[in-house]
């Protein structure tokens, strides 16, 4: 599952050849990668890249009114110190 998720990210966010994505994702052959990817995502990797199925996960700047920030939007405040706890996972 994780290997396929990583592969979908490579397909969605770049132009790396599918054979290289298969290899980086730990598959022994392009055929086994394509077969497994198709079974999970319902389409072969090339069609996934072309169809833009992944685009629904990207926020659209047009929908949010853009992400422009001006110096008027920045507020600098002094706050009291506080403890922070972190847990490695």
Secondary structure, DSSP 8 states (H G I E B T S, - for coil): -HHHHHHHHHHHT----HHHHHHHTT-S-HHHHHHHHHHHHSS-HHHHHHHTGGGGGS--HHHHT-----GGG----------------
